[in-house]
């Protein structure tokens, strides 16, 4: 699960690299890793939240029937 959450899409990074190499930038060498890091971090945050929501929804909908059964049993026997 952690690997799924923490791995950003590789295609996005490749697109960024291609775009960055094709654009003529008059910046220092240090600018490149900083831009890459900020880009990577933004993707990481986006994918992290989307995947967290997705996992929460799955857990919620998978847990709901068991909770409903548990409530019925509890009302019947307790």
PyMOL Python script that loads the backbone (N, CA, C, O; Angstrom):
from pymol import cmd

cmd.read_pdbstr("""\
ATOM      1  N   UNK A   1       0.837  -1.205   0.000  1.00  0.00           N
ATOM      2  CA  UNK A   1       0.000   0.000   0.000  1.00  0.00           C
ATOM      3  C   UNK A   1       0.871   1.255   0.000  1.00  0.00           C
ATOM      4  O   UNK A   1       0.590   2.210  -0.724  1.00  0.00           O
ATOM      5  N   UNK A   2       1.925   1.251   0.809  1.00  0.00           N
ATOM      6  CA  UNK A   2       2.792   2.432   0.875  1.00  0.00           C
ATOM      7  C   UNK A   2       3.498   2.692  -0.451  1.00  0.00           C
ATOM      8  O   UNK A   2       3.677   3.841  -0.855  1.00  0.00           O
ATOM      9  N   UNK A   3       3.898   1.611  -1.125  1.00  0.00           N
ATOM     10  CA  UNK A   3       4.543   1.770  -2.428  1.00  0.00           C
ATOM     11  C   UNK A   3       3.588   2.398  -3.431  1.00  0.00           C
ATOM     12  O   UNK A   3       3.987   3.226  -4.250  1.00  0.00           O
ATOM     13  N   UNK A   4       2.329   1.999  -3.359  1.00  0.00           N
ATOM     14  CA  UNK A   4       1.325   2.554  -4.271  1.00  0.00           C
ATOM     15  C   UNK A   4       1.124   4.041  -3.974  1.00  0.00           C
ATOM     16  O   UNK A   4       1.021   4.856  -4.891  1.00  0.00           O
ATOM     17  N   UNK A   5       1.070   4.383  -2.702  1.00  0.00           N
ATOM     18  CA  UNK A   5       0.806   5.775  -2.320  1.00  0.00           C
ATOM     19  C   UNK A   5       1.993   6.675  -2.656  1.00  0.00           C
ATOM     20  O   UNK A   5       1.809   7.774  -3.178  1.00  0.00           O
ATOM     21  N   UNK A   6       3.200   6.220  -2.362  1.00  0.00           N
ATOM     22  CA  UNK A   6       4.353   7.111  -2.453  1.00  0.00           C
ATOM     23  C   UNK A   6       5.049   7.135  -3.808  1.00  0.00           C
ATOM     24  O   UNK A   6       6.051   7.833  -3.960  1.00  0.00           O
ATOM     25  N   UNK A   7       4.546   6.391  -4.804  1.00  0.00           N
ATOM     26  CA  UNK A   7       5.195   6.445  -6.112  1.00  0.00           C
ATOM     27  C   UNK A   7       4.392   7.323  -7.064  1.00  0.00           C
ATOM     28  O   UNK A   7       3.278   6.966  -7.448  1.00  0.00           O
ATOM     29  N   UNK A   8       4.952   8.469  -7.446  1.00  0.00           N
ATOM     30  CA  UNK A   8       4.244   9.312  -8.408  1.00  0.00           C
ATOM     31  C   UNK A   8       4.301   8.697  -9.806  1.00  0.00           C
ATOM     32  O   UNK A   8       5.165   7.861 -10.068  1.00  0.00           O
ATOM     33  N   UNK A   9       3.408   9.087 -10.699  1.00  0.00           N
ATOM     34  CA  UNK A   9       3.426   8.495 -12.032  1.00  0.00           C
ATOM     35  C   UNK A   9       4.715   8.811 -12.781  1.00  0.00           C
ATOM     36  O   UNK A   9       5.119   9.969 -12.884  1.00  0.00           O
ATOM     37  N   UNK A  10       5.358   7.763 -13.303  1.00  0.00           N
ATOM     38  CA  UNK A  10       6.647   7.935 -13.990  1.00  0.00           C
ATOM     39  C   UNK A  10       6.488   8.730 -15.276  1.00  0.00           C
ATOM     40  O   UNK A  10       7.394   9.463 -15.669  1.00  0.00           O
ATOM     41  N   UNK A  11       5.346   8.591 -15.930  1.00  0.00           N
ATOM     42  CA  UNK A  11       5.135   9.290 -17.202  1.00  0.00           C
ATOM     43  C   UNK A  11       5.159  10.800 -17.007  1.00  0.00           C
ATOM     44  O   UNK A  11       5.660  11.533 -17.859  1.00  0.00           O
ATOM     45  N   UNK A  12       4.616  11.262 -15.883  1.00  0.00           N
ATOM     46  CA  UNK A  12       4.603  12.705 -15.602  1.00  0.00           C
ATOM     47  C   UNK A  12       6.026  13.236 -15.453  1.00  0.00           C
ATOM     48  O   UNK A  12       6.348  14.317 -15.947  1.00  0.00           O
ATOM     49  N   UNK A  13       6.868  12.474 -14.775  1.00  0.00           N
ATOM     50  CA  UNK A  13       8.255  12.892 -14.569  1.00  0.00           C
ATOM     51  C   UNK A  13       8.994  12.908 -15.902  1.00  0.00           C
ATOM     52  O   UNK A  13       9.770  13.823 -16.179  1.00  0.00           O
ATOM     53  N   UNK A  14       8.748  11.892 -16.725  1.00  0.00           N
ATOM     54  CA  UNK A  14       9.378  11.833 -18.045  1.00  0.00           C
ATOM     55  C   UNK A  14       8.940  13.011 -18.909  1.00  0.00           C
ATOM     56  O   UNK A  14       9.756  13.613 -19.608  1.00  0.00           O
ATOM     57  N   UNK A  15       7.653  13.337 -18.860  1.00  0.00           N
ATOM     58  CA  UNK A  15       7.137  14.490 -19.612  1.00  0.00           C
ATOM     59  C   UNK A  15       7.838  15.765 -19.168  1.00  0.00           C
ATOM     60  O   UNK A  15       8.239  16.591 -19.987  1.00  0.00           O
ATOM     61  N   UNK A  16       7.978  15.906 -17.852  1.00  0.00           N
ATOM     62  CA  UNK A  16       8.630  17.100 -17.304  1.00  0.00           C
ATOM     63  C   UNK A  16      10.073  17.186 -17.779  1.00  0.00           C
ATOM     64  O   UNK A  16      10.539  18.253 -18.181  1.00  0.00           O
ATOM     65  N   UNK A  17      10.788  16.048 -17.730  1.00  0.00           N
ATOM     66  CA  UNK A  17      12.186  16.028 -18.150  1.00  0.00           C
ATOM     67  C   UNK A  17      12.320  16.399 -19.622  1.00  0.00           C
ATOM     68  O   UNK A  17      13.190  17.186 -19.994  1.00  0.00           O
ATOM     69  N   UNK A  18      11.459  15.833 -20.449  1.00  0.00           N
ATOM     70  CA  UNK A  18      11.493  16.132 -21.880  1.00  0.00           C
ATOM     71  C   UNK A  18      11.183  17.601 -22.127  1.00  0.00           C
ATOM     72  O   UNK A  18      11.836  18.251 -22.943  1.00  0.00           O
ATOM     73  N   UNK A  19      10.199  18.114 -21.431  1.00  0.00           N
ATOM     74  CA  UNK A  19       9.811  19.518 -21.580  1.00  0.00           C
ATOM     75  C   UNK A  19      10.947  20.433 -21.131  1.00  0.00           C
ATOM     76  O   UNK A  19      11.228  21.447 -21.769  1.00  0.00           O
ATOM     77  N   UNK A  20      11.589  20.069 -20.041  1.00  0.00           N
ATOM     78  CA  UNK A  20      12.661  20.899 -19.487  1.00  0.00           C
ATOM     79  C   UNK A  20      13.881  20.890 -20.402  1.00  0.00           C
ATOM     80  O   UNK A  20      14.550  21.910 -20.565  1.00  0.00           O
ATOM     81  N   UNK A  21      14.169  19.718 -21.005  1.00  0.00           N
ATOM     82  CA  UNK A  21      15.327  19.625 -21.900  1.00  0.00           C
ATOM     83  C   UNK A  21      15.064  20.358 -23.210  1.00  0.00           C
ATOM     84  O   UNK A  21      15.978  20.949 -23.786  1.00  0.00           O
ATOM     85  N   UNK A  22      13.819  20.324 -23.684  1.00  0.00           N
ATOM     86  CA  UNK A  22      13.497  20.957 -24.967  1.00  0.00           C
ATOM     87  C   UNK A  22      13.459  22.486 -24.841  1.00  0.00           C
ATOM     88  O   UNK A  22      13.845  23.197 -25.769  1.00  0.00           O
ATOM     89  N   UNK A  23      12.999  22.980 -23.708  1.00  0.00           N
ATOM     90  CA  UNK A  23      12.932  24.436 -23.504  1.00  0.00           C
ATOM     91  C   UNK A  23      14.338  24.978 -23.275  1.00  0.00           C
ATOM     92  O   UNK A  23      15.111  24.421 -22.496  1.00  0.00           O
ATOM     93  N   UNK A  24      14.663  26.087 -23.972  1.00  0.00           N
ATOM     94  CA  UNK A  24      16.001  26.647 -23.707  1.00  0.00           C
ATOM     95  C   UNK A  24      15.914  27.571 -22.507  1.00  0.00           C
ATOM     96  O   UNK A  24      15.290  28.632 -22.541  1.00  0.00           O
ATOM     97  N   UNK A  25      16.553  27.132 -21.467  1.00  0.00           N
ATOM     98  CA  UNK A  25      16.526  27.874 -20.211  1.00  0.00           C
ATOM     99  C   UNK A  25      17.905  28.468 -19.965  1.00  0.00           C
ATOM    100  O   UNK A  25      18.925  27.806 -20.153  1.00  0.00           O
ATOM    101  N   UNK A  26      17.916  29.722 -19.543  1.00  0.00           N
ATOM    102  CA  UNK A  26      19.192  30.389 -19.243  1.00  0.00           C
ATOM    103  C   UNK A  26      19.351  30.470 -17.732  1.00  0.00           C
ATOM    104  O   UNK A  26      19.513  31.548 -17.161  1.00  0.00           O
ATOM    105  N   UNK A  27      19.299  29.309 -17.106  1.00  0.00           N
ATOM    106  CA  UNK A  27      19.428  29.260 -15.653  1.00  0.00           C
ATOM    107  C   UNK A  27      20.681  28.509 -15.250  1.00  0.00           C
ATOM    108  O   UNK A  27      21.353  27.908 -16.088  1.00  0.00           O
ATOM    109  N   UNK A  28      20.987  28.546 -13.987  1.00  0.00           N
ATOM    110  CA  UNK A  28      22.155  27.828 -13.500  1.00  0.00           C
ATOM    111  C   UNK A  28      21.852  26.337 -13.422  1.00  0.00           C
ATOM    112  O   UNK A  28      20.710  25.911 -13.597  1.00  0.00           O
ATOM    113  N   UNK A  29      22.878  25.560 -13.159  1.00  0.00           N
ATOM    114  CA  UNK A  29      22.722  24.106 -13.063  1.00  0.00           C
ATOM    115  C   UNK A  29      21.891  23.769 -11.822  1.00  0.00           C
ATOM    116  O   UNK A  29      21.189  22.758 -11.794  1.00  0.00           O
ATOM    117  N   UNK A  30      21.975  24.608 -10.815  1.00  0.00           N
ATOM    118  CA  UNK A  30      21.234  24.366  -9.568  1.00  0.00           C
ATOM    119  C   UNK A  30      19.726  24.485  -9.750  1.00  0.00           C
ATOM    120  O   UNK A  30      18.954  23.861  -9.022  1.00  0.00           O
ATOM    121  N   UNK A  31      19.313  25.290 -10.725  1.00  0.00           N
ATOM    122  CA  UNK A  31      17.878  25.503 -10.936  1.00  0.00           C
ATOM    123  C   UNK A  31      17.178  24.214 -11.344  1.00  0.00           C
ATOM    124  O   UNK A  31      16.026  23.983 -10.975  1.00  0.00           O
ATOM    125  N   UNK A  32      17.869  23.383 -12.100  1.00  0.00           N
ATOM    126  CA  UNK A  32      17.255  22.159 -12.623  1.00  0.00           C
ATOM    127  C   UNK A  32      16.792  21.211 -11.519  1.00  0.00           C
ATOM    128  O   UNK A  32      15.622  20.826 -11.507  1.00  0.00           O
ATOM    129  N   UNK A  33      17.677  20.816 -10.580  1.00  0.00           N
ATOM    130  CA  UNK A  33      17.203  19.917  -9.516  1.00  0.00           C
ATOM    131  C   UNK A  33      16.132  20.538  -8.626  1.00  0.00           C
ATOM    132  O   UNK A  33      15.244  19.839  -8.138  1.00  0.00           O
ATOM    133  N   UNK A  34      16.214  21.850  -8.413  1.00  0.00           N
ATOM    134  CA  UNK A  34      15.209  22.514  -7.575  1.00  0.00           C
ATOM    135  C   UNK A  34      13.847  22.446  -8.251  1.00  0.00           C
ATOM    136  O   UNK A  34      12.841  22.132  -7.615  1.00  0.00           O
ATOM    137  N   UNK A  35      13.825  22.748  -9.569  1.00  0.00           N
ATOM    138  CA  UNK A  35      12.558  22.681 -10.309  1.00  0.00           C
ATOM    139  C   UNK A  35      12.032  21.263 -10.332  1.00  0.00           C
ATOM    140  O   UNK A  35      10.830  21.037 -10.187  1.00  0.00           O
ATOM    141  N   UNK A  36      12.923  20.312 -10.512  1.00  0.00           N
ATOM    142  CA  UNK A  36      12.521  18.905 -10.550  1.00  0.00           C
ATOM    143  C   UNK A  36      11.944  18.485  -9.202  1.00  0.00           C
ATOM    144  O   UNK A  36      10.933  17.785  -9.145  1.00  0.00           O
ATOM    145  N   UNK A  37      12.586  18.912  -8.126  1.00  0.00           N
ATOM    146  CA  UNK A  37      12.108  18.571  -6.782  1.00  0.00           C
ATOM    147  C   UNK A  37      10.738  19.167  -6.504  1.00  0.00           C
ATOM    148  O   UNK A  37       9.861  18.493  -5.963  1.00  0.00           O
ATOM    149  N   UNK A  38      10.552  20.432  -6.873  1.00  0.00           N
ATOM    150  CA  UNK A  38       9.252  21.067  -6.629  1.00  0.00           C
ATOM    151  C   UNK A  38       8.163  20.382  -7.448  1.00  0.00           C
ATOM    152  O   UNK A  38       7.045  20.175  -6.976  1.00  0.00           O
ATOM    153  N   UNK A  39       8.515  20.036  -8.685  1.00  0.00           N
ATOM    154  CA  UNK A  39       7.562  19.343  -9.559  1.00  0.00           C
ATOM    155  C   UNK A  39       7.211  17.976  -8.978  1.00  0.00           C
ATOM    156  O   UNK A  39       6.044  17.593  -8.908  1.00  0.00           O
ATOM    157  N   UNK A  40       8.247  17.252  -8.565  1.00  0.00           N
ATOM    158  CA  UNK A  40       8.074  15.911  -7.992  1.00  0.00           C
ATOM    159  C   UNK A  40       7.206  15.987  -6.738  1.00  0.00           C
ATOM    160  O   UNK A  40       6.333  15.147  -6.521  1.00  0.00           O
ATOM    161  N   UNK A  41       7.457  16.997  -5.925  1.00  0.00           N
ATOM    162  CA  UNK A  41       6.723  17.166  -4.669  1.00  0.00           C
ATOM    163  C   UNK A  41       5.252  17.478  -4.930  1.00  0.00           C
ATOM    164  O   UNK A  41       4.373  16.960  -4.243  1.00  0.00           O
ATOM    165  N   UNK A  42       4.985  18.331  -5.931  1.00  0.00           N
ATOM    166  CA  UNK A  42       3.589  18.667  -6.254  1.00  0.00           C
ATOM    167  C   UNK A  42       2.844  17.431  -6.742  1.00  0.00           C
ATOM    168  O   UNK A  42       1.698  17.202  -6.357  1.00  0.00           O
ATOM    169  N   UNK A  43       3.491  16.635  -7.586  1.00  0.00           N
ATOM    170  CA  UNK A  43       2.875  15.386  -8.062  1.00  0.00           C
ATOM    171  C   UNK A  43       2.657  14.449  -6.886  1.00  0.00           C
ATOM    172  O   UNK A  43       1.607  13.817  -6.773  1.00  0.00           O
ATOM    173  N   UNK A  44       3.651  14.363  -6.011  1.00  0.00           N
ATOM    174  CA  UNK A  44       3.575  13.482  -4.845  1.00  0.00           C
ATOM    175  C   UNK A  44       2.369  13.842  -3.985  1.00  0.00           C
ATOM    176  O   UNK A  44       1.629  12.961  -3.549  1.00  0.00           O
ATOM    177  N   UNK A  45       2.171  15.137  -3.739  1.00  0.00           N
ATOM    178  CA  UNK A  45       1.041  15.585  -2.916  1.00  0.00           C
ATOM    179  C   UNK A  45      -0.288  15.242  -3.592  1.00  0.00           C
ATOM    180  O   UNK A  45      -1.207  14.722  -2.958  1.00  0.00           O
ATOM    181  N   UNK A  46      -0.374  15.545  -4.903  1.00  0.00           N
ATOM    182  CA  UNK A  46      -1.615  15.258  -5.638  1.00  0.00           C
ATOM    183  C   UNK A  46      -1.952  13.777  -5.596  1.00  0.00           C
ATOM    184  O   UNK A  46      -3.069  13.395  -5.248  1.00  0.00           O
ATOM    185  N   UNK A  47      -0.978  12.944  -5.954  1.00  0.00           N
ATOM    186  CA  UNK A  47      -1.239  11.501  -6.007  1.00  0.00           C
ATOM    187  C   UNK A  47      -1.495  10.957  -4.608  1.00  0.00           C
ATOM    188  O   UNK A  47      -2.316  10.057  -4.431  1.00  0.00           O
ATOM    189  N   UNK A  48      -0.798  11.497  -3.618  1.00  0.00           N
ATOM    190  CA  UNK A  48      -0.967  11.037  -2.243  1.00  0.00           C
ATOM    191  C   UNK A  48      -2.405  11.249  -1.781  1.00  0.00           C
ATOM    192  O   UNK A  48      -3.027  10.342  -1.228  1.00  0.00           O
ATOM    193  N   UNK A  49      -2.931  12.460  -2.013  1.00  0.00           N
ATOM    194  CA  UNK A  49      -4.295  12.756  -1.576  1.00  0.00           C
ATOM    195  C   UNK A  49      -5.325  11.954  -2.351  1.00  0.00           C
ATOM    196  O   UNK A  49      -6.290  11.454  -1.775  1.00  0.00           O
ATOM    197  N   UNK A  50      -5.120  11.829  -3.665  1.00  0.00           N
ATOM    198  CA  UNK A  50      -6.063  11.061  -4.488  1.00  0.00           C
ATOM    199  C   UNK A  50      -6.086   9.606  -4.036  1.00  0.00           C
ATOM    200  O   UNK A  50      -7.150   9.004  -3.895  1.00  0.00           O
ATOM    201  N   UNK A  51      -4.887   9.046  -3.810  1.00  0.00           N
ATOM    202  CA  UNK A  51      -4.809   7.637  -3.408  1.00  0.00           C
ATOM    203  C   UNK A  51      -5.336   7.429  -1.994  1.00  0.00           C
ATOM    204  O   UNK A  51      -5.934   6.394  -1.700  1.00  0.00           O
ATOM    205  N   UNK A  52      -5.119   8.401  -1.125  1.00  0.00           N
ATOM    206  CA  UNK A  52      -5.664   8.303   0.236  1.00  0.00           C
ATOM    207  C   UNK A  52      -7.188   8.291   0.198  1.00  0.00           C
ATOM    208  O   UNK A  52      -7.829   7.490   0.879  1.00  0.00           O
ATOM    209  N   UNK A  53      -7.758   9.182  -0.597  1.00  0.00           N
ATOM    210  CA  UNK A  53      -9.221   9.222  -0.737  1.00  0.00           C
ATOM    211  C   UNK A  53      -9.738   7.907  -1.296  1.00  0.00           C
ATOM    212  O   UNK A  53     -10.742   7.365  -0.834  1.00  0.00           O
ATOM    213  N   UNK A  54      -9.031   7.408  -2.298  1.00  0.00           N
ATOM    214  CA  UNK A  54      -9.416   6.157  -2.953  1.00  0.00           C
ATOM    215  C   UNK A  54      -9.399   4.999  -1.960  1.00  0.00           C
ATOM    216  O   UNK A  54     -10.338   4.206  -1.894  1.00  0.00           O
ATOM    217  N   UNK A  55      -8.307   4.915  -1.184  1.00  0.00           N
ATOM    218  CA  UNK A  55      -8.160   3.831  -0.199  1.00  0.00           C
ATOM    219  C   UNK A  55      -9.216   3.970   0.899  1.00  0.00           C
ATOM    220  O   UNK A  55      -9.795   2.976   1.336  1.00  0.00           O
ATOM    221  N   UNK A  56      -9.463   5.206   1.343  1.00  0.00           N
ATOM    222  CA  UNK A  56     -10.488   5.436   2.372  1.00  0.00           C
ATOM    223  C   UNK A  56     -11.863   5.002   1.873  1.00  0.00           C
ATOM    224  O   UNK A  56     -12.630   4.386   2.612  1.00  0.00           O
ATOM    225  N   UNK A  57     -12.172   5.324   0.614  1.00  0.00           N
ATOM    226  CA  UNK A  57     -13.463   4.925   0.042  1.00  0.00           C
ATOM    227  C   UNK A  57     -13.575   3.415  -0.011  1.00  0.00           C
ATOM    228  O   UNK A  57     -14.612   2.850   0.338  1.00  0.00           O
ATOM    229  N   UNK A  58     -12.505   2.756  -0.449  1.00  0.00           N
ATOM    230  CA  UNK A  58     -12.524   1.288  -0.530  1.00  0.00           C
ATOM    231  C   UNK A  58     -12.733   0.694   0.858  1.00  0.00           C
ATOM    232  O   UNK A  58     -13.574  -0.185   1.045  1.00  0.00           O
ATOM    233  N   UNK A  59     -11.965   1.179   1.826  1.00  0.00           N
ATOM    234  CA  UNK A  59     -12.082   0.658   3.191  1.00  0.00           C
ATOM    235  C   UNK A  59     -13.477   0.911   3.754  1.00  0.00           C
ATOM    236  O   UNK A  59     -14.057   0.052   4.417  1.00  0.00           O
ATOM    237  N   UNK A  60     -14.005   2.096   3.482  1.00  0.00           N
ATOM    238  CA  UNK A  60     -15.333   2.457   3.996  1.00  0.00           C
ATOM    239  C   UNK A  60     -16.406   1.543   3.412  1.00  0.00           C
ATOM    240  O   UNK A  60     -17.246   1.017   4.142  1.00  0.00           O
ATOM    241  N   UNK A  61     -16.375   1.357   2.100  1.00  0.00           N
ATOM    242  CA  UNK A  61     -17.420   0.552   1.460  1.00  0.00           C
ATOM    243  C   UNK A  61     -17.246  -0.936   1.709  1.00  0.00           C
ATOM    244  O   UNK A  61     -18.214  -1.695   1.661  1.00  0.00           O
ATOM    245  N   UNK A  62     -16.013  -1.356   1.974  1.00  0.00           N
ATOM    246  CA  UNK A  62     -15.802  -2.771   2.303  1.00  0.00           C
ATOM    247  C   UNK A  62     -16.173  -3.041   3.757  1.00  0.00           C
ATOM    248  O   UNK A  62     -16.620  -4.136   4.098  1.00  0.00           O
ATOM    249  N   UNK A  63     -15.987  -2.045   4.602  1.00  0.00           N
ATOM    250  CA  UNK A  63     -16.270  -2.220   6.027  1.00  0.00           C
ATOM    251  C   UNK A  63     -17.754  -2.038   6.337  1.00  0.00           C
ATOM    252  O   UNK A  63     -18.251  -2.574   7.327  1.00  0.00           O
ATOM    253  N   UNK A  64     -18.462  -1.285   5.496  1.00  0.00           N
ATOM    254  CA  UNK A  64     -19.877  -1.000   5.768  1.00  0.00           C
ATOM    255  C   UNK A  64     -20.747  -2.243   5.946  1.00  0.00           C
ATOM    256  O   UNK A  64     -21.473  -2.329   6.936  1.00  0.00           O
ATOM    257  N   UNK A  65     -20.702  -3.210   5.025  1.00  0.00           N
ATOM    258  CA  UNK A  65     -21.556  -4.393   5.220  1.00  0.00           C
ATOM    259  C   UNK A  65     -21.261  -5.133   6.520  1.00  0.00           C
ATOM    260  O   UNK A  65     -22.183  -5.604   7.185  1.00  0.00           O
ATOM    261  N   UNK A  66     -19.981  -5.240   6.890  1.00  0.00           N
ATOM    262  CA  UNK A  66     -19.628  -5.946   8.128  1.00  0.00           C
ATOM    263  C   UNK A  66     -20.160  -5.196   9.342  1.00  0.00           C
ATOM    264  O   UNK A  66     -20.612  -5.813  10.306  1.00  0.00           O
ATOM    265  N   UNK A  67     -20.106  -3.864   9.298  1.00  0.00           N
ATOM    266  CA  UNK A  67     -20.641  -3.072  10.408  1.00  0.00           C
ATOM    267  C   UNK A  67     -22.154  -3.232  10.507  1.00  0.00           C
ATOM    268  O   UNK A  67     -22.710  -3.309  11.603  1.00  0.00           O
ATOM    269  N   UNK A  68     -22.811  -3.280   9.354  1.00  0.00           N
ATOM    270  CA  UNK A  68     -24.267  -3.450   9.349  1.00  0.00           C
ATOM    271  C   UNK A  68     -24.646  -4.796   9.958  1.00  0.00           C
ATOM    272  O   UNK A  68     -25.587  -4.892  10.745  1.00  0.00           O
ATOM    273  N   UNK A  69     -23.900  -5.831   9.582  1.00  0.00           N
ATOM    274  CA  UNK A  69     -24.148  -7.172  10.128  1.00  0.00           C
ATOM    275  C   UNK A  69     -23.891  -7.167  11.632  1.00  0.00           C
ATOM    276  O   UNK A  69     -24.667  -7.720  12.410  1.00  0.00           O
ATOM    277  N   UNK A  70     -22.793  -6.535  12.024  1.00  0.00           N
ATOM    278  CA  UNK A  70     -22.431  -6.463  13.440  1.00  0.00           C
ATOM    279  C   UNK A  70     -23.526  -5.765  14.249  1.00  0.00           C
ATOM    280  O   UNK A  70     -23.874  -6.212  15.341  1.00  0.00           O
ATOM    281  N   UNK A  71     -24.066  -4.672  13.713  1.00  0.00           N
ATOM    282  CA  UNK A  71     -25.142  -3.937  14.397  1.00  0.00           C
ATOM    283  C   UNK A  71     -26.396  -4.784  14.545  1.00  0.00           C
ATOM    284  O   UNK A  71     -27.046  -4.769  15.590  1.00  0.00           O
ATOM    285  N   UNK A  72     -26.735  -5.529  13.484  1.00  0.00           N
ATOM    286  CA  UNK A  72     -27.918  -6.401  13.537  1.00  0.00           C
ATOM    287  C   UNK A  72     -27.742  -7.475  14.604  1.00  0.00           C
ATOM    288  O   UNK A  72     -28.657  -7.754  15.378  1.00  0.00           O
ATOM    289  N   UNK A  73     -26.554  -8.071  14.634  1.00  0.00           N
ATOM    290  CA  UNK A  73     -26.262  -9.124  15.619  1.00  0.00           C
ATOM    291  C   UNK A  73     -26.299  -8.539  17.025  1.00  0.00           C
ATOM    292  O   UNK A  73     -26.846  -9.146  17.945  1.00  0.00           O
ATOM    293  N   UNK A  74     -25.714  -7.357  17.184  1.00  0.00           N
ATOM    294  CA  UNK A  74     -25.666  -6.705  18.491  1.00  0.00           C
ATOM    295  C   UNK A  74     -27.073  -6.395  19.003  1.00  0.00           C
ATOM    296  O   UNK A  74     -27.378  -6.624  20.174  1.00  0.00           O
ATOM    297  N   UNK A  75     -27.927  -5.876  18.122  1.00  0.00           N
ATOM    298  CA  UNK A  75     -29.301  -5.543  18.521  1.00  0.00           C
ATOM    299  C   UNK A  75     -30.094  -6.795  18.878  1.00  0.00           C
ATOM    300  O   UNK A  75     -30.970  -6.772  19.744  1.00  0.00           O
ATOM    301  N   UNK A  76     -29.770  -7.878  18.197  1.00  0.00           N
ATOM    302  CA  UNK A  76     -30.523  -9.115  18.406  1.00  0.00           C
ATOM    303  C   UNK A  76     -30.136  -9.806  19.714  1.00  0.00           C
ATOM    304  O   UNK A  76     -30.997 -10.291  20.448  1.00  0.00           O
ATOM    305  N   UNK A  77     -28.834  -9.846  19.997  1.00  0.00           N
ATOM    306  CA  UNK A  77     -28.356 -10.652  21.135  1.00  0.00           C
ATOM    307  C   UNK A  77     -27.962  -9.843  22.366  1.00  0.00           C
ATOM    308  O   UNK A  77     -27.842 -10.404  23.455  1.00  0.00           O
ATOM    309  N   UNK A  78     -27.759  -8.537  22.214  1.00  0.00           N
ATOM    310  CA  UNK A  78     -27.333  -7.752  23.385  1.00  0.00           C
ATOM    311  C   UNK A  78     -28.440  -6.848  23.889  1.00  0.00           C
ATOM    312  O   UNK A  78     -28.249  -6.122  24.865  1.00  0.00           O
TER     313      UNK A  78
END
""", "prot")
cmd.dss("prot")
cmd.show_as("cartoon", "prot")
cmd.util.cbc("prot")
cmd.orient("prot")
